Amino acid sequence: MSSRSTALSRSNTDLRERKRKPFRADVQGLRAIAVVAVVLDHLLGWPAGGFVGVDIFFVISGFLITGHLIRTYETTGRISFRDFYVKRIKRILPAATLVLLATVVAGFFVFNQIRARETLVDGIWSMLFAANWRQTAIGTDYFAATGPISPLQHYWSLAVEEQFYFVWPWLMLILFIISTRVFRAGNKPRLVAGVAMLLLTAGSFAWSVWETANSPTVAYFSTFSRAWELGIGALLAIAAPLLPQLAAGVRLALAWAGLTGIAISMFVIDASVAFPAPSAALPVLATALVIAVGTNAEPHRLLTPLTNPVMGYLGNISYSIYLWHFPIIIIGGSLFPDHGITYFLVTAVAISLFSVFAYHLVEDPLRKMKWSFKRSRSRNQPSTLSASFKFTALAALAVLTAALVVPAVLPTKVEPSSALVIGAPDTAAPEGENANGPEVSQLQEQIVSALSASQWPELSPTMEVAISENPEPAGVNECGTAVITETDQCVWGDPSAPKTAMIVGDSIAVAWMPALIGIYGEGDWQLVMRAHYGCPFTDRGTDGIEAGCVKHKAAVVSEIQANAPDLLIVANNYPDSGNAISWGNEVSAMLSSAAGATRTIVLASVPHGADVAECYRPGSAPSDCTASSRGWYQELTYAERRASEAAGATYLETRSMFCASNGECPSFIGATPVKMDAVHMTPWYAKKIIPALKELLEPIST
């Protein structure tokens, strides 16, 4: 066949494809809703369920890509993987690569060295479309989960889509071949693909329900737990010819019902519900309903809020908005740590400008470009690639330059407030505390000195090491991940020692271990560790708690009642919600159910504050990383004290080892970094405070 005939054949195929694939204004409107919801959630935290916009994208992608594949097979009798993957590369890769490069390079200007290198690693995983597995691995580490958010975290959804589309076209082709040669059903590709996708979707949903209940972090990012959402869209595309042509009024009512379901999902779904399954079924099925009633029908003329030109344009640039919004939000948060009105205005404007210019100057031209490296036969006519490439390369360079220059020139150093007056350590102890002893008083002097520092001193270890490393004593991290531990494991000190101390709680309790080993891991004591990462020792029930944590707490309670340790030490992280009444009730109920120890001591949590992995960066000052023991922290410690005392336990305020009398808490004390993130104490500081902690514990533990 001549090249001219081939070109005509392809042209006719493209023409048939366009005729059978009308423009879907409603789908573009759904894209706009999805991306706006995601941006609002990430920037403002409203609506709480705005993250379901990703689920809307999954359904749309499954519908459009599967529709393209099956129409191509019905028209040509084959699936051209070359054409399919070239289109995917042109659609996804250039814009995604530009954002990756800009974010990674900007990270070295804005973040500290540790975080910048982690962003580089995230960029490599994202480039390989494996960001979801990278986030899964990080999410299984409780310390990492409380650390700074990666500016490339949102690439996980692209990874899920591309992994799905790496498998699905090949599976479709294999099924078509088998059906043609074995079952003689070659004229029924939709039936074959539909049965396969129905089985895959049902299996993925069942797996997602199980994995969400048992390992929610993995389920959120896992392709296997998310495939059913793309599968719903794929089933829609496969069943398109069978969808009824409903009356306009009925279609309009159903479309509005779908939009209402999407809106409801954004307000009833939040971080506390089981997600992605079964909760994601609401936005997924609602999206599918809107798409279904618009298939095989004229555009919804009375669905203006979805099909108007503004929504259409937002739908066009939705991919660009999605790519740029998250790095800008995260980097903006580092440049404007107070998150005031300036932060929100600058971030919103930056997202808009970067998205619009990147779409028109990079994404759209490269997507429409004919990727051919052959020179034109006419000397006077440059090749399509050459002309477009020069234009888009200059545009990409301009965007990248802006990403680098703007963070570099913006002021990032925050001078310490001249209004802060720090007096001598307060000798009047807080409620329930004795006057400071010599060890605590010495710490207080170092705390006052640290709060007056205007520049970072030489620290040992350096802040970068404190952020990136966690050299807990041997066996501590392993015991912190055990669900049910035998009584002869996770014990420090002489097993035949006459007295036993047991530590329970979550990662905060684990962070206390270096100090507690130095006190109760020697002499007449043995220390038994029953702390578990991400598993607070409170009566929180199963809401937001993994099944393994529930089993662990039940086993620990049984062990306490059976062995009656001489001393039970409880240490938990405070909830983000800051609900003091609920927290007090949870603590009191658990302490009552775990009665059995000779004496119980509840340690107050380390005061929360700025995450040092974020606030410690080029141009920062020590005051940027100062924490506070006032406000909601003080309310929670008050509630925890009352709950502890009501259950017959002794409450130990710990703030005198971390904060000055005015409630300000520095990020380093002496030459030692205090915390590795916003919450967890470093092992180096835990060892430093052994004398002071022993001084506070001795009067109440003997």
N, C-alpha and C positions, 0 to 999 in steps of 0.2 A: 504494500500500500504506500502511495506517495506521501510525502510530508504534508502536501496540501490536503489530501484526503484525510490524513490523520488529524490535522488541525480542524477541518470541517466537522469530523466526527466528534472531537472533543467539544467544539463549539455547540453542536446540537445537543450533546449530553448536558453541557452547562445550562443550555436554554431550557431543556426539559426539567433540570434540577430546580431552576429558578421558578418555573411555572408551578412545580409541585411543592415548593417551599415558599409560600407567601410571607411577607414581612409581618412579624408578630409584634405589634405595638404593645400588647398586653404583657408579653414576655420582657420587653425592654423596661416597662414600668415596674415589673417585679424585680428586675435587677436593681433599679433605682431604689426601691423600698429596701431591698436587702442591704445595699452598701450604705445607705443613710443610717439604717438601724445599727449596723456594726460600728460606724464611725461615732455616732452619738453615744453608744454604750462605752466604747473605749475612751472617748474624750471626756464625757460628762458623767458616765456611770448611769445614764438614763436613756431609754428604758432598761430596767434590770435584765430583761431577756433579749436585748438587742443582738446578742451573739447568735440568735437563731437565724439571722440573715445569712450566715454561712450555710445553714441547712437549706434555705431557699435556693442559694446558688447551686448546691449539689443536685437538687431536683431539676433545675433548669439545664444544667450541664448534661445530666443523664438523658434528658429528653432531646436536646438538640443534637448531641453527638450520635446517639443511637439512631435517631431519625435520619441523619445524614448517611450513616453506614448502611442502613437497610434499604434506603432509597437507591443508593449507589449500586447495591447488589441486585436489586430488582431491575434496574435499568441496564446494567452492563454484564450481569452474571458473575461478577467478581468483586472483591474488595481490594482496592489499590492501597497497600500499606504505605507505599512511597508517598502518594498524594495525601493520605490521611496524616501521616506524621510530619510531613512538610508543612501542612496547614497548621498543625498543632504547634510546631516549632515557631512558625511565623507569628502565630497568635500569642504565644506564651513567653517565649524565651527572650526576645530583645528587651521588652519592657521590664521583665523580671530581672534580667541581668543588670540593667541600668540602675535599678533601685538597690540591688545587692551591692554593686560597686560603690555607689554613693554612700550607702549606710555604713559599710565596712570602713571606708576611708574616713568618713566623718567621725566614726567611733574613736579613732586614734587621736582626734582633736578634742573630743568632748569627754570621753570616759577615761577612767584610770587604766593602767596597762593591763591589769587582769581582765577587766570587763571588755576592753577593746579586743584582746586576743580571743576571748570567748565569742565575741560577735563575729570575728573572722571565722572561727570554727563553725558557728551557726550558718554563716554565709556559704561555706563549702558544702555543708549538708543540704542547704536549700538549693544550691546549684545542681546537686545530684537528685533533687526531688525526693529527699528522704528526711525532710525537716520534721515530719510527724514522729518518726522513730527517734530522732534526736530529742525532741521534747518529751517523748515517753520515757527515755532513759534518764533525763534530768528530773522529771517529775517523780520518779521512784525514790529520789533522794530528798528526804524531808528538808534538809538544810538548803539544798538548791531551790526547793519550791518556795522558800521564804526569801530568797535572794532577789536581785534586780531582774526585771523582765527583759528578755531579749528583744531588741528592736526588730528582729526578723522572725519572731514567734509565729506571726500570722501566715508564714509560708507553709505551715503544716497542711492547710486546706488545699493548696496547690499540689502538694505532694500526694495527698489522698486521691485527688482527681486523676493525676497523671499515672499513678500506679494502677488505678482502676482501668484507665484507657490503654495501658500497656498490655493488660490481660484480655479485656473484653473483646476487642476486634479479632484477636487470634482465636478466642474461644468460639466466636460467631462463625468464623470461617471453617473451623474444624467441625462444628455442628452441621453446617450446610453441606460439607463434603460427605460426612457420615450419612446424613439424611438422604442425600442424592444417590449414593452408591449402595447403601445397605437397606434403607427403608423406602427407597423410591419416592421420596417426598420432596424432591428438589423444587417443585413448584409451590411449596408452602414454607418459605423462609421465615415468615412472621410467626407461624405456629411453632416452628422449631425454636426460634430465638425466644419466643414468649414463654414456652414451657421451661427452658433453661433459666431465663432470668427470673421467673416466678420462684423456682426452687432456690436460686442463689439469694434472692431478696428475702425469702422466708427464713432461710438458714442464717443469713447475716443478722436479721432482726432478732432471732432467737438467741444467737450468740451475743449480740449487743446487750440484750436484757440481762443475761447471765454475767457478762463481764462488767457491766455498769454496777451491778450489785456487789461484785467481789473485788474489782480493781478499777474504780472509776477513772483514775488518771490515765491508765492504759486505754480504757474504752473511749475516752474523749478523743484521743489522737489516732486510734487504730483504724487502719483501712478496713479491716475485717468487721469492725463494729460500726463503720460508717457506710459500707458498700450498699446497704439496703436503701439508703436515701437516694443515691444515684440510681439504684435499681428501680425505684418507684418512677422516676423520670423516664428510664429506659422502657419500662412496661407501657407507659403512656404513649411513647413514640411507636412502639410495636403495635399497639392496639388502635392507633389513630384511625384507620379506615372503618373500624367497628364502632367508633364513638358516634352516638346519635346526633343528628342535626336537629337540635331543639329549637323551639320557637324563641324569638328574640327576647321576649319577656322572661321566659324561664332561664335562658342563658344569663341574662343580666342579674337575676335574683341569685343564681348559683355562684356567679362570679363575686357578687358582693358578700355572699356567705363565706366564700373562700378568703376574701380580704379581711373579713371580720375575724375569722379564725387565726389569720396571721397576726392581726393586731392584738388579739387576746393573748396569744402565745408570748408576745413580747413583754407582757405585764404579769402573767401568772407563772412564767418560767423564770427561775433565777438560779443562783449558784447552789441553793439549798436542795433542789429537787434532783431526782435521779436522771442523769443526762449522759449520753444521748438517748438511751432507751429506758422506759417507753415514752418519755416526755417529748422527744423530738417528733413523735408521730403527729402531734397537733400541727405544727407549722409545715411539716412535710406533706401531709394529706391536704391541708388547706391550700398550699401552693399547687399541688397536683389538680385540685378541683378547678382553680382559676385557669390553669393551662388547658385542662380537658375541655371545658365548655367553650373555649376559644378556638379549638381545633375543628377543621372542616366547616368553618363559619366565617362570615364577614367580621371585620374588627368591631369591637364593642363601641358603638357610637355614643352610648349613654354612660360609658365608663371613663369619663373625662379625667378624674383624679389619677387614673392609672395610665391613660393613653395620650395625655397632653404632650406638647412639644418639650416642656421642661423635663418631665419624667423621661421622655425619650432620649434627651441629651444626656441626662444623668446615667441612664442605662448604657448609652454608648461609651461613656468614659468611666463606667463603674469599675472596670478592671484596673485602670490607672489609679482611681481613687483608693481602691483596696490596697494596692501595692504601696502607695506613698503614705497613707494616713498613719499607719502604726509606727514606722520609724520616726516620723515627724513628731508624733505624740510623745514617744519615749525620749527622744533626744531633746525635745522641748521641755520635758519634765526635768531634765538635768540642767538645762540652761536657766530655767525659771523654777527653782525648787519650791517656792512658796505656793505655786499653782494658783496665783491670783488672776485677776481679770486680764492682765497683760499676757499671761501664759495662754489663756483660752483664745484671746483675740489673735495673737501672733500665730498660734498653732492652726487655727481655723483658716486664716488667710494663706498660710504656707501650704496647707493641704490643698486648698482650692487652686492656687497658682501652679504648684508643681504638677498636680493632676492634669489640669487643662493643657499646659504647655507640653508636658511629656506625651499626652495623647496625640495632640496635633502635630508635634514636631518629631516624635519618635515612634510611638506605638502604631498609629494609623498608617503613616507612610511605609513603614517596614512591612506591615501586614499586607498592604496592597501591592507592594513591589514584586516584580517578576524576578525571582532569584535565579538569574542566568548570568554566567560569567563570559558568555560569548560576545565578541565585539560585533557591532553593527556592520553590515556590508558597506554602508555609506560612510565615507571618511568624515563627512560633515555632520553626521548624526551620532552623538555619543550613545553608548549603551545605556539601557534603562537603569541598570544597577549603578553605573558610574555616577549618573546625575543624581539619583536618589540617595546614593550612599554618601556623597559629599554633603548634601543638605542635612540628612539625618545625623551624620557624624558630628557636624558642627552643632546641631541642636543638642545632641547627647552631651557633647563637651560643655556646652553652656549650662545645662542642667547640673552636670556633675560639678562644675566649677562653683556654682551657687551653693551646692550642698557642702562644699568644703570651705568656702570663704565666709559664709554667713556665720557658722558656728565659731569660726576662728576669730572673727572681729567682734562678736558680741561680748559684752563684759560678763565674766563668770565668777569673779571673786566677790564674795560678800564679806565686808569688813565686820568685825565683831561690834556689837552695839555698845556705844559709849555710855548708855544709860544703865548698863548692867553693873550693879554694885554687889560685890561678893564680900561678905564679912567673914569673920573667923568662924570656925566650926561651931555650930550651936550645941551648947552643953545641955540644953533642955531637950530630952529625948522625945520622939513622937509617942503617941498613945501606946501603952503596953510595952514600951522599951525601957531598959535601964540606961543610965548614963554611959556614955562611950568609955570603953576601956582603952588602955594604951595602944593596942594594935589598931583598933578602929579609928582612934584619934590620929594616928600616924597616917592612915589612909585618907582621912579627911583633909589633912594638910596638903597631901599630894593632889587631891581632887580640886581644892581651891586654886592651887598653882596651875593645874591643867586648864581650868576654865578661864584663867587670865591670859593664856597664850594666844598671841595673834598670828603665829606661824607654826607650821608643823615641825616639831622637833625630831631628832633622830630617835627612832623607836626600835625596840628589840622584842619580837621580830618586826620587820617593816609592815606597814599597813597592807601592802600587796600580798605578803605572805599570810598575814592574818586572815585576809579575805578568801584566799584560794586554798589554804591548807587547813586540815583539821586533825592534828596528830593526837587523837585521844589515846589513853592508855590501851595496851593490847587487850583485845577482846571486848572492849566497850561497844564499838560500833556493831560488831557481830551480835552481841546480846541485845542491842537496841532494835534489831530486826527480827528477833525470834518471837514467835507467836506464843507458844507454850513451852516453858523452859523447865528442864528437870532440876530438882532441888540441889543437885551436886554440881550444877554448872553456874557460871556467872557469879562466882564468889571470890572475893578478895580478902586476904588475911588468912590466919590459921583456922582451918576447918574445925579444930577442936577448941577454939576460943570459947570461953564461957558465955559471952554476950553476942547477940546478933542484931545488926541494924539492916533494915531493908529499905531500898529506895524505889518508889513507884512514881509514875507520871509519864509525860511525853518527852519530846526532844529537849525541853528545858531541864528535866530531871537528868537526862543523859549529859547535858552540858555541865551539870554540877559534879559529875563523877570524879574528875581529877582532884577536886577539893575534898570530896567525901572519902576518897580512897586514902588521902593523906591523913584523915582523922580517924576513920573507922575501919581501915584496912590493915591495922596493926595492933599490937598489944593484946588487950583483953577482948577486942572486938573482931568480928568478921562482918564484911559488908556484902549483902546479897542484892544484886541488881535485877529488878523486874520492870524497869522503865522500858517503854516501847515508842519508837518514833511515830509521831502523828496519832498517838492514842492517849488522850488526856484521861487521867484517873478521876473521872467525874461521872455522875449518873446522867449522861446526855442521851441515853437510849441509842437508837440506831440511826437517828437523823444525821446524815452527813458523815457517819462513821462506817468504816469498812468492816466486813464480817469478821475478818481476822482480829480486829481490835476488840470486838465484842467478846469473842472467845478468850482472848488474852486476859481481859479484865476479870472475866468469870473465874478463870484458872487462878489468877493472883488472889482474888478474894478468898477462894477456897484454901489456898496455901496459907494466907494470913490467919484464917480461923483455925487451921489445923496445927500450925507450928508456933503461933503466938510469939512473934519476934519481940525482943526487948525494946526495940525502937523502930517505928515506922516513919519514914520521911516521905512526904508528898510534895511534888513540885510540878506545876503545870504552866503551860503558856496561856495567857489570857485571850479570850475570843475577840475577833475583830469587831464583832457587833457592839462590844462594850456594854451589854445589858447586865448591870450589876445584880439586879434581883434574880434573874435566871441563873447567873453564874453562882451566886450564893446558894440557891436551892440545889443546884447540881452537885456542888462540893459537899454540902451538908448531907445529902442523901447517900452519896458514895461513902463518906467517912462512917456513917452510921451502919451501912451494910457491911463494911470491911472491919468492923470492930473485932478486936482480938489481940492487938499488940499491947504490951505493957504501957507504952507511951507513944503518942503520935505527935509529930511536928509537921506543920505545913509551912513550907518556905514560900515567901512572896516571890513572884516572878521578877526577873530583871526588868527595869523600866524600859519601855519601848521608846523608839525614837527614829531618827533618820537612818536609813540603810547605809552603812558605811561603804558598801560596794557601789553605791550611787553617789553619795555626797562627797566621798573622797575622790577627787578628780583634778585635772590640771587647773590651777588658779583658785582652788578652794582654800578655805580657812578652817581651822578647828571648830569655830563656832557654827559652821554649816552642818556639822555632824553632832551637835549637842542634842541630847535627849531630855525628857522632862518626866518627873515623878508626880506631876500635878494632873488636874483634869480627870479624864476618864480612868487613868491608871489608879489614881488615888481612890476613886469611887469603887473600883473593883477590889483593891486591897482592903478597903473598909468592909465590903460585903463578904469577902473571903475570911477576914478575921472573925466577923460575927458568926459565920457558918461554922468555922473551925471550933470556936469556943462552945457553940451550941452542941456540937457533936463530941465534946470532951477532949478535943485536941488543943495543942499549944501552937499559937501562930507566931512566926518569926519574921519581923520586918527586915528586909535585906537592903533597903535603899541607902543605909548609912555606908555601905561598902561600894556604892556606885554614884551617889549624888551628894551635892552640898546641901546645907540647911535650907537654901532658897529653892530647892527642887530641881536645880540644873545638874545635868549628868554628862560629863565629858566622854569623848570617844576613846581617850587614852588616859591612863593614870600612872604617874611616874613615867617610865619609858615603855609601858606595856599597853598594847591595844586591848580595849575592853570587850568589844563585840566584833563578830565576823560578818554580821548583817544588821538587821534592825532589832533583833530579839536575842540571838544566841551568844552567850559568853564564849570568849576564846579559851582554849585549854591553858594558854599561858597565863591569862588573868585568873583563871580558876585556881591554878597553883599558887599564884601570888597572894591570894586572899586566904590561904589555908590558916595562917595564924589568927586573922581577924574572925573568920567563920568559927574557928574553934573557940575563940573567946566568947562569941555570942551563943554557941550551942551548949557549952559545958554547964552553965547554970540550969538549963532546962532539960538536958538529956541524961542526967545522972540521978 
